[in-house]
Amino acid sequence: MTNFQLDLTGFEFPRKLPKDSANFRFIVDLRYIDEKGEFVTEHAVMPSLDTFWECAPDKPEAPNYVRADDDGIETKLAKFDMKKIDEWDRLILHVQGKSLHSIQFKVIDVDRKDAWDTVKNVLGKIAETVIGKASGFILKQGSSFHKATGAAADDVQSFLLKKLAGGNKVLFRGSTPLNDGALNTKIAGSGTEGNYTISFNVARLEGL
């Protein structure tokens, strides 16, 4: 068994994205092979359910502001200043298994005035329990049901996380197959108002 750690190393987004849309959460779905040789999917919300990454250029004083300075250079893409993001928030997932299969990112435009934010500030951790119960209900229907539907419980978890994270506005969705030690991996493609690039590393941590 191997411990795999995935860390965010960069994010680029369209400079022309309206400032009221330049605030982000990521929904991450990671598929891998567990110790039984079966597919498992783990999910993450980055940076978390109760905060987001602020990149509106008129909000540089916000505590969660992570937009990189332009340095007088006009380009089509803006980006995260990774020095403003600590190791805790850079961590995507840490899983133990035989091998990795693939990963998908959804970039969410967070509604700063979303009424859910008030709830999530208090009940963010409870939401995880609700999600667990939802997936557990499906699993209790029997192993044959779970095998026949593939990742039905995983889909429920991903859907609920997307809703809890304010996921009605998906700016970009992208995925890629994974190698077990994939350094400087990128997912790039077109989305709302232009192109997006998500960069991350995969580390094999032996002996943990």
Secondary structure, 3 states (H helix, E strand, C coil): CEEEEEEEEEEEEECCCCHHHCEEEEEEEEEEECCCCCEEEEEEEECECCECEECCCCCCCCCCECECCCCCCCCCEEEECHHHCCHHHHEEEEEEECEEEEEEEEEEECCCCCHHHHHHHHHHHHHHHHHHHHHHHHHCCCHHHHHHHCCHHHHHHHHHHHHHCCCCCEEEEEEEECCCCCCCEEEEEEECCEEEEEEEEEEEECCC
